[in-house]
Amino acid sequence: MFQYRAVLVRLRQSDSDRDIARARLMGRPKVAALRALALREGWLALAPALSVTPRLSSACFPRRLSTNRKESIR
């Protein structure tokens, strides 16, 4: 989670995807995806404080159903 928040801070400072990747925080494709999500959610606006942790967590790490469920055989 810290990594995503650090990238959001850099995005809010208008750093490019390449600069963020060069700092080895995240790869360029993932930064581009996070930038698109942040634009859609309004997280790049400078006015509000960056306290989007619950929304960020649910957006970046959606809950997945386990594929290893064993079905009972009757």
C-alpha positions as CSV (number, residue, x, y, z in Angstrom):
1,M,0.0,0.0,0.0
2,F,2.9,2.4,0.8
3,Q,4.2,1.9,-2.8
4,Y,0.8,3.0,-4.3
5,R,0.6,6.0,-2.0
6,A,4.1,7.1,-2.9
7,V,3.3,6.8,-6.6
8,L,0.2,8.9,-6.1
9,V,2.2,11.6,-4.4
10,R,4.6,11.6,-7.3
11,L,1.7,11.7,-9.8
12,R,0.2,14.7,-7.9
13,Q,3.6,16.4,-8.3
14,S,3.2,15.9,-12.1
15,D,6.1,13.4,-12.4
16,S,6.0,11.4,-15.6
17,D,5.5,7.6,-15.7
18,R,9.1,7.3,-16.8
19,D,10.4,9.3,-13.9
20,I,8.4,7.1,-11.4
21,A,9.7,3.9,-13.1
22,R,13.2,5.2,-13.1
23,A,12.9,5.7,-9.3
24,R,12.0,2.0,-9.2
25,L,8.7,2.5,-7.4
26,M,6.6,0.8,-10.0
27,G,6.8,-0.2,-13.7
28,R,5.5,2.1,-16.4
29,P,2.5,0.0,-17.4
30,K,1.3,-0.2,-13.8
31,V,1.9,3.5,-13.3
32,A,-0.2,4.3,-16.4
33,A,-3.0,2.1,-15.0
34,L,-2.8,3.8,-11.6
35,R,-2.8,7.2,-13.3
36,A,-6.0,6.3,-15.2
37,L,-7.6,5.1,-12.0
38,A,-6.5,8.2,-10.1
39,L,-7.9,10.5,-12.8
40,R,-11.2,8.6,-12.8
41,E,-11.5,8.8,-9.0
42,G,-10.2,12.4,-8.7
43,W,-7.2,11.5,-6.5
44,L,-4.9,13.8,-8.5
45,A,-6.6,17.0,-7.3
46,L,-4.2,19.0,-5.1
47,A,-6.8,20.5,-2.8
48,P,-7.8,17.5,-0.7
49,A,-5.4,15.7,1.5
50,L,-4.4,12.3,0.2
51,S,-6.4,10.1,2.6
52,V,-7.9,7.7,0.2
53,T,-6.5,4.5,1.8
54,P,-9.7,2.5,2.0
55,R,-10.8,3.4,-1.5
56,L,-7.3,3.0,-2.8
57,S,-7.1,-0.4,-1.2
58,S,-10.4,-1.6,-2.7
59,A,-9.6,-0.2,-6.1
60,C,-6.1,-1.6,-6.4
61,F,-6.6,-4.9,-4.6
62,P,-10.1,-6.1,-5.4
63,R,-11.3,-9.1,-3.4
64,R,-11.0,-12.3,-5.4
65,L,-12.9,-15.5,-4.9
66,S,-10.7,-18.4,-4.3
67,T,-10.4,-20.8,-7.2
68,N,-9.3,-23.6,-4.9
69,R,-12.6,-24.3,-3.4
70,K,-13.4,-28.0,-3.1
71,E,-16.9,-28.9,-3.8
72,S,-18.4,-31.6,-1.7
73,I,-19.2,-34.7,-3.6
74,R,-22.4,-36.4,-2.5
